């Protein structure tokens, strides 16, 4: 019995969401920086504001998958 590559999410060739997913991964660092500065400056929450930077790798993992970018 063979496993079909289309049913395996780790074997996909394109990023999740296509061009939209790639755009989201490109925008998330800017949003994380803005949220970091806003929470830090306005609420004085510098100790916890760094948590927004975790959104950067999380969004990349969701869009590109756990295996990362492999080839073109």
Biopython code that builds the backbone (N, CA, C, O; Angstrom):
import numpy as np
from Bio.PDB.StructureBuilder import StructureBuilder

atoms = [
    (1, "UNK", "N", (0.852, -1.165, 0.000)),
    (1, "UNK", "CA", (0.000, 0.000, 0.000)),
    (1, "UNK", "C", (0.903, 1.235, 0.000)),
    (1, "UNK", "O", (1.768, 1.365, 0.866)),
    (2, "UNK", "N", (0.713, 2.132, -0.952)),
    (2, "UNK", "CA", (1.539, 3.336, -1.029)),
    (2, "UNK", "C", (0.765, 4.539, -0.510)),
    (2, "UNK", "O", (-0.460, 4.615, -0.614)),
    (3, "UNK", "N", (1.508, 5.459, 0.041)),
    (3, "UNK", "CA", (0.904, 6.677, 0.574)),
    (3, "UNK", "C", (0.955, 7.751, -0.499)),
    (3, "UNK", "O", (2.012, 8.022, -1.068)),
    (4, "UNK", "N", (-0.178, 8.353, -0.770)),
    (4, "UNK", "CA", (-0.268, 9.410, -1.765)),
    (4, "UNK", "C", (0.364, 10.689, -1.212)),
    (4, "UNK", "O", (0.051, 11.093, -0.092)),
    (5, "UNK", "N", (1.247, 11.331, -1.979)),
    (5, "UNK", "CA", (1.926, 12.544, -1.525)),
    (5, "UNK", "C", (0.966, 13.702, -1.301)),
    (5, "UNK", "O", (1.250, 14.583, -0.490)),
    (6, "UNK", "N", (-0.161, 13.721, -2.001)),
    (6, "UNK", "CA", (-1.103, 14.829, -1.837)),
    (6, "UNK", "C", (-1.821, 14.776, -0.490)),
    (6, "UNK", "O", (-2.342, 15.791, -0.028)),
    (7, "UNK", "N", (-1.852, 13.611, 0.137)),
    (7, "UNK", "CA", (-2.510, 13.507, 1.438)),
    (7, "UNK", "C", (-1.561, 13.823, 2.590)),
    (7, "UNK", "O", (-2.006, 13.975, 3.728)),
    (8, "UNK", "N", (-0.272, 13.923, 2.317)),
    (8, "UNK", "CA", (0.713, 14.219, 3.340)),
    (8, "UNK", "C", (1.001, 15.728, 3.343)),
    (8, "UNK", "O", (1.560, 16.236, 2.372)),
    (9, "UNK", "N", (0.633, 16.458, 4.412)),
    (9, "UNK", "CA", (0.870, 17.901, 4.424)),
    (9, "UNK", "C", (2.348, 18.271, 4.461)),
    (9, "UNK", "O", (2.701, 19.388, 4.080)),
    (10, "UNK", "N", (3.216, 17.380, 4.903)),
    (10, "UNK", "CA", (4.645, 17.676, 4.938)),
    (10, "UNK", "C", (5.305, 17.522, 3.578)),
    (10, "UNK", "O", (6.446, 17.945, 3.395)),
    (11, "UNK", "N", (4.600, 16.918, 2.614)),
    (11, "UNK", "CA", (5.159, 16.700, 1.295)),
    (11, "UNK", "C", (4.673, 17.726, 0.272)),
    (11, "UNK", "O", (4.942, 17.582, -0.920)),
    (12, "UNK", "N", (3.966, 18.751, 0.720)),
    (12, "UNK", "CA", (3.441, 19.723, -0.238)),
    (12, "UNK", "C", (4.574, 20.544, -0.835)),
    (12, "UNK", "O", (5.583, 20.808, -0.181)),
    (13, "UNK", "N", (4.392, 20.940, -2.079)),
    (13, "UNK", "CA", (5.417, 21.672, -2.817)),
    (13, "UNK", "C", (5.250, 23.186, -2.672)),
    (13, "UNK", "O", (6.237, 23.922, -2.714)),
    (14, "UNK", "N", (4.032, 23.649, -2.505)),
    (14, "UNK", "CA", (3.736, 25.076, -2.423)),
    (14, "UNK", "C", (3.469, 25.483, -0.980)),
    (14, "UNK", "O", (2.998, 24.667, -0.187)),
    (15, "UNK", "N", (3.762, 26.735, -0.628)),
    (15, "UNK", "CA", (3.427, 27.207, 0.718)),
    (15, "UNK", "C", (1.911, 27.205, 0.933)),
    (15, "UNK", "O", (1.140, 27.383, -0.010)),
    (16, "UNK", "N", (1.504, 27.006, 2.168)),
    (16, "UNK", "CA", (0.087, 27.016, 2.510)),
    (16, "UNK", "C", (-0.470, 28.410, 2.240)),
    (16, "UNK", "O", (0.079, 29.397, 2.730)),
    (17, "UNK", "N", (-1.523, 28.502, 1.488)),
    (17, "UNK", "CA", (-2.113, 29.789, 1.159)),
    (17, "UNK", "C", (-1.514, 30.423, -0.081)),
    (17, "UNK", "O", (-1.970, 31.486, -0.501)),
    (18, "UNK", "N", (-0.517, 29.812, -0.675)),
    (18, "UNK", "CA", (0.095, 30.339, -1.892)),
    (18, "UNK", "C", (0.751, 31.693, -1.652)),
    (18, "UNK", "O", (1.488, 31.878, -0.683)),
    (19, "UNK", "N", (0.472, 32.632, -2.547)),
    (19, "UNK", "CA", (1.070, 33.964, -2.441)),
    (19, "UNK", "C", (0.576, 34.717, -1.213)),
    (19, "UNK", "O", (1.302, 35.536, -0.651)),
    (20, "UNK", "N", (-0.652, 34.442, -0.798)),
    (20, "UNK", "CA", (-1.185, 35.095, 0.400)),
    (20, "UNK", "C", (-0.424, 34.645, 1.633)),
    (20, "UNK", "O", (-0.117, 35.464, 2.499)),
    (21, "UNK", "N", (-0.117, 33.372, 1.728)),
    (21, "UNK", "CA", (0.649, 32.857, 2.851)),
    (21, "UNK", "C", (2.040, 33.451, 2.910)),
    (21, "UNK", "O", (2.537, 33.768, 3.991)),
    (22, "UNK", "N", (2.675, 33.603, 1.753)),
    (22, "UNK", "CA", (4.002, 34.204, 1.697)),
    (22, "UNK", "C", (3.929, 35.666, 2.133)),
    (22, "UNK", "O", (4.811, 36.147, 2.845)),
    (23, "UNK", "N", (2.889, 36.369, 1.711)),
    (23, "UNK", "CA", (2.716, 37.769, 2.114)),
    (23, "UNK", "C", (2.503, 37.882, 3.622)),
    (23, "UNK", "O", (3.018, 38.802, 4.257)),
    (24, "UNK", "N", (1.754, 36.963, 4.184)),
    (24, "UNK", "CA", (1.526, 36.985, 5.637)),
    (24, "UNK", "C", (2.839, 36.798, 6.382)),
    (24, "UNK", "O", (3.099, 37.494, 7.363)),
    (25, "UNK", "N", (3.669, 35.864, 5.926)),
    (25, "UNK", "CA", (4.958, 35.636, 6.577)),
    (25, "UNK", "C", (5.841, 36.878, 6.453)),
    (25, "UNK", "O", (6.648, 37.150, 7.342)),
    (26, "UNK", "N", (5.701, 37.624, 5.377)),
    (26, "UNK", "CA", (6.498, 38.835, 5.203)),
    (26, "UNK", "C", (6.008, 39.985, 6.079)),
    (26, "UNK", "O", (6.807, 40.830, 6.483)),
    (27, "UNK", "N", (4.726, 40.033, 6.376)),
    (27, "UNK", "CA", (4.141, 41.135, 7.141)),
    (27, "UNK", "C", (4.208, 40.900, 8.645)),
    (27, "UNK", "O", (4.270, 41.862, 9.410)),
    (28, "UNK", "N", (4.196, 39.665, 9.079)),
    (28, "UNK", "CA", (4.163, 39.343, 10.514)),
    (28, "UNK", "C", (5.314, 39.981, 11.298)),
    (28, "UNK", "O", (5.067, 40.452, 12.408)),
    (29, "UNK", "N", (6.558, 40.028, 10.796)),
    (29, "UNK", "CA", (7.600, 40.698, 11.585)),
    (29, "UNK", "C", (7.304, 42.176, 11.850)),
    (29, "UNK", "O", (7.604, 42.683, 12.931)),
    (30, "UNK", "N", (6.727, 42.859, 10.885)),
    (30, "UNK", "CA", (6.372, 44.269, 11.082)),
    (30, "UNK", "C", (5.265, 44.417, 12.120)),
    (30, "UNK", "O", (5.301, 45.321, 12.954)),
    (31, "UNK", "N", (4.286, 43.525, 12.061)),
    (31, "UNK", "CA", (3.205, 43.561, 13.042)),
    (31, "UNK", "C", (3.716, 43.214, 14.437)),
    (31, "UNK", "O", (3.277, 43.803, 15.424)),
    (32, "UNK", "N", (4.635, 42.267, 14.521)),
    (32, "UNK", "CA", (5.200, 41.895, 15.819)),
    (32, "UNK", "C", (5.986, 43.058, 16.417)),
    (32, "UNK", "O", (5.897, 43.314, 17.618)),
    (33, "UNK", "N", (6.745, 43.755, 15.597)),
    (33, "UNK", "CA", (7.503, 44.908, 16.070)),
    (33, "UNK", "C", (6.570, 46.021, 16.542)),
    (33, "UNK", "O", (6.800, 46.631, 17.586)),
    (34, "UNK", "N", (5.514, 46.282, 15.767)),
    (34, "UNK", "CA", (4.544, 47.311, 16.147)),
    (34, "UNK", "C", (3.857, 46.954, 17.469)),
    (34, "UNK", "O", (3.696, 47.810, 18.338)),
    (35, "UNK", "N", (3.457, 45.698, 17.617)),
    (35, "UNK", "CA", (2.800, 45.270, 18.860)),
    (35, "UNK", "C", (3.769, 45.351, 20.034)),
    (35, "UNK", "O", (3.378, 45.749, 21.131)),
    (36, "UNK", "N", (5.028, 44.978, 19.816)),
    (36, "UNK", "CA", (6.048, 45.059, 20.858)),
    (36, "UNK", "C", (6.214, 46.498, 21.349)),
    (36, "UNK", "O", (6.230, 46.760, 22.552)),
    (37, "UNK", "N", (6.336, 47.412, 20.408)),
    (37, "UNK", "CA", (6.529, 48.811, 20.785)),
    (37, "UNK", "C", (5.285, 49.408, 21.427)),
    (37, "UNK", "O", (5.388, 50.154, 22.401)),
    (38, "UNK", "N", (4.108, 49.085, 20.890)),
    (38, "UNK", "CA", (2.874, 49.628, 21.457)),
    (38, "UNK", "C", (2.646, 49.147, 22.887)),
    (38, "UNK", "O", (2.349, 49.945, 23.776)),
    (39, "UNK", "N", (2.782, 47.861, 23.101)),
    (39, "UNK", "CA", (2.563, 47.326, 24.444)),
    (39, "UNK", "C", (3.656, 47.826, 25.398)),
    (39, "UNK", "O", (3.379, 48.147, 26.554)),
    (40, "UNK", "N", (4.878, 47.888, 24.912)),
    (40, "UNK", "CA", (5.972, 48.348, 25.755)),
    (40, "UNK", "C", (5.850, 49.813, 26.126)),
    (40, "UNK", "O", (6.041, 50.180, 27.285)),
    (41, "UNK", "N", (5.533, 50.655, 25.153)),
    (41, "UNK", "CA", (5.464, 52.093, 25.409)),
    (41, "UNK", "C", (4.171, 52.514, 26.097)),
    (41, "UNK", "O", (4.203, 53.279, 27.061)),
    (42, "UNK", "N", (3.049, 52.027, 25.618)),
    (42, "UNK", "CA", (1.762, 52.489, 26.134)),
    (42, "UNK", "C", (1.376, 51.823, 27.449)),
    (42, "UNK", "O", (0.803, 52.466, 28.328)),
    (43, "UNK", "N", (1.683, 50.558, 27.583)),
    (43, "UNK", "CA", (1.261, 49.835, 28.785)),
    (43, "UNK", "C", (2.416, 49.551, 29.740)),
    (43, "UNK", "O", (2.206, 49.027, 30.834)),
    (44, "UNK", "N", (3.632, 49.894, 29.330)),
    (44, "UNK", "CA", (4.777, 49.606, 30.180)),
    (44, "UNK", "C", (5.043, 48.123, 30.336)),
    (44, "UNK", "O", (5.637, 47.696, 31.326)),
    (45, "UNK", "N", (4.607, 47.339, 29.368)),
    (45, "UNK", "CA", (4.730, 45.881, 29.459)),
    (45, "UNK", "C", (5.936, 45.331, 28.748)),
    (45, "UNK", "O", (5.824, 44.339, 28.028)),
    (46, "UNK", "N", (7.101, 45.951, 28.930)),
    (46, "UNK", "CA", (8.303, 45.487, 28.245)),
    (46, "UNK", "C", (8.658, 44.052, 28.619)),
    (46, "UNK", "O", (9.192, 43.311, 27.793)),
    (47, "UNK", "N", (8.370, 43.659, 29.833)),
    (47, "UNK", "CA", (8.708, 42.308, 30.270)),
    (47, "UNK", "C", (7.959, 41.221, 29.518)),
    (47, "UNK", "O", (8.468, 40.111, 29.364)),
    (48, "UNK", "N", (6.768, 41.525, 29.053)),
    (48, "UNK", "CA", (5.953, 40.539, 28.346)),
    (48, "UNK", "C", (5.800, 40.838, 26.857)),
    (48, "UNK", "O", (5.312, 39.991, 26.109)),
    (49, "UNK", "N", (6.200, 42.003, 26.422)),
    (49, "UNK", "CA", (5.982, 42.397, 25.029)),
    (49, "UNK", "C", (6.790, 41.557, 24.043)),
    (49, "UNK", "O", (6.417, 41.453, 22.874)),
    (50, "UNK", "N", (7.886, 40.960, 24.497)),
    (50, "UNK", "CA", (8.708, 40.140, 23.606)),
    (50, "UNK", "C", (7.945, 38.944, 23.055)),
    (50, "UNK", "O", (8.341, 38.378, 22.036)),
    (51, "UNK", "N", (6.876, 38.557, 23.702)),
    (51, "UNK", "CA", (6.105, 37.380, 23.291)),
    (51, "UNK", "C", (5.573, 37.540, 21.861)),
    (51, "UNK", "O", (5.377, 36.547, 21.160)),
    (52, "UNK", "N", (5.343, 38.771, 21.433)),
    (52, "UNK", "CA", (4.841, 38.993, 20.074)),
    (52, "UNK", "C", (5.828, 38.518, 19.014)),
    (52, "UNK", "O", (5.423, 38.181, 17.901)),
    (53, "UNK", "N", (7.105, 38.487, 19.343)),
    (53, "UNK", "CA", (8.095, 38.029, 18.373)),
    (53, "UNK", "C", (7.999, 36.525, 18.118)),
    (53, "UNK", "O", (8.553, 36.035, 17.134)),
    (54, "UNK", "N", (7.317, 35.799, 18.972)),
    (54, "UNK", "CA", (7.099, 34.369, 18.725)),
    (54, "UNK", "C", (6.170, 34.138, 17.535)),
    (54, "UNK", "O", (6.142, 33.045, 16.971)),
    (55, "UNK", "N", (5.417, 35.156, 17.156)),
    (55, "UNK", "CA", (4.525, 35.029, 16.005)),
    (55, "UNK", "C", (5.300, 34.852, 14.704)),
    (55, "UNK", "O", (4.773, 34.289, 13.744)),
    (56, "UNK", "N", (6.541, 35.325, 14.662)),
    (56, "UNK", "CA", (7.326, 35.229, 13.422)),
    (56, "UNK", "C", (7.624, 33.773, 13.061)),
    (56, "UNK", "O", (7.273, 33.353, 11.959)),
    (57, "UNK", "N", (8.251, 32.986, 13.932)),
    (57, "UNK", "CA", (8.486, 31.589, 13.541)),
    (57, "UNK", "C", (7.212, 30.758, 13.479)),
    (57, "UNK", "O", (7.122, 29.813, 12.695)),
    (58, "UNK", "N", (6.227, 31.107, 14.303)),
    (58, "UNK", "CA", (4.972, 30.346, 14.277)),
    (58, "UNK", "C", (4.285, 30.512, 12.927)),
    (58, "UNK", "O", (3.784, 29.536, 12.369)),
    (59, "UNK", "N", (4.252, 31.733, 12.394)),
    (59, "UNK", "CA", (3.613, 31.946, 11.091)),
    (59, "UNK", "C", (4.382, 31.229, 9.986)),
    (59, "UNK", "O", (3.776, 30.677, 9.068)),
    (60, "UNK", "N", (5.708, 31.234, 10.065)),
    (60, "UNK", "CA", (6.507, 30.539, 9.050)),
    (60, "UNK", "C", (6.296, 29.030, 9.117)),
    (60, "UNK", "O", (6.236, 28.365, 8.083)),
    (61, "UNK", "N", (6.185, 28.490, 10.325)),
    (61, "UNK", "CA", (5.935, 27.055, 10.463)),
    (61, "UNK", "C", (4.581, 26.686, 9.886)),
    (61, "UNK", "O", (4.444, 25.647, 9.240)),
    (62, "UNK", "N", (3.578, 27.528, 10.112)),
    (62, "UNK", "CA", (2.247, 27.241, 9.581)),
    (62, "UNK", "C", (2.234, 27.307, 8.068)),
    (62, "UNK", "O", (1.649, 26.439, 7.418)),
    (63, "UNK", "N", (2.867, 28.317, 7.493)),
    (63, "UNK", "CA", (2.811, 28.500, 6.040)),
    (63, "UNK", "C", (3.710, 27.530, 5.303)),
    (63, "UNK", "O", (3.294, 26.922, 4.317)),
    (64, "UNK", "N", (4.952, 27.378, 5.774)),
    (64, "UNK", "CA", (5.918, 26.541, 5.045)),
    (64, "UNK", "C", (5.963, 25.113, 5.534)),
    (64, "UNK", "O", (6.526, 24.255, 4.853)),
    (65, "UNK", "N", (5.397, 24.828, 6.681)),
    (65, "UNK", "CA", (5.400, 23.475, 7.201)),
    (65, "UNK", "C", (6.593, 23.238, 8.099)),
    (65, "UNK", "O", (7.542, 24.022, 8.114)),
    (66, "UNK", "N", (6.537, 22.159, 8.841)),
    (66, "UNK", "CA", (7.570, 21.825, 9.807)),
    (66, "UNK", "C", (8.897, 21.548, 9.113)),
    (66, "UNK", "O", (9.953, 21.846, 9.671)),
    (67, "UNK", "N", (8.866, 20.988, 7.917)),
    (67, "UNK", "CA", (10.087, 20.643, 7.203)),
    (67, "UNK", "C", (10.814, 21.823, 6.619)),
    (67, "UNK", "O", (11.959, 21.679, 6.191)),
    (68, "UNK", "N", (10.190, 23.000, 6.583)),
    (68, "UNK", "CA", (10.812, 24.183, 6.009)),
    (68, "UNK", "C", (10.761, 24.170, 4.503)),
    (68, "UNK", "O", (10.127, 23.306, 3.897)),
    (69, "UNK", "N", (11.434, 25.135, 3.900)),
    (69, "UNK", "CA", (11.477, 25.230, 2.435)),
    (69, "UNK", "C", (12.494, 24.241, 1.894)),
    (69, "UNK", "O", (13.659, 24.244, 2.290)),
    (70, "UNK", "N", (12.041, 23.407, 0.994)),
    (70, "UNK", "CA", (12.935, 22.440, 0.369)),
    (70, "UNK", "C", (12.875, 22.622, -1.133)),
    (70, "UNK", "O", (11.863, 22.307, -1.759)),
    (71, "UNK", "N", (13.936, 23.121, -1.709)),
    (71, "UNK", "CA", (13.975, 23.296, -3.151)),
    (71, "UNK", "C", (13.030, 24.380, -3.608)),
    (71, "UNK", "O", (12.527, 25.172, -2.811)),
    (72, "UNK", "N", (12.796, 24.400, -4.912)),
    (72, "UNK", "CA", (11.888, 25.404, -5.470)),
    (72, "UNK", "C", (10.644, 24.764, -6.018)),
    (72, "UNK", "O", (9.766, 25.458, -6.529)),
]
sb = StructureBuilder()
sb.init_structure("model")
sb.init_model(0)
sb.init_chain("A")
sb.init_seg("    ")
for serial, (resi, resn, name, xyz) in enumerate(atoms, 1):
    if name == "N":
        sb.init_residue(resn, " ", resi, " ")
    sb.init_atom(name, np.array(xyz, "f"), 0.0, 1.0, " ", f" {name:<3s}", serial, name[0])
structure = sb.get_structure()
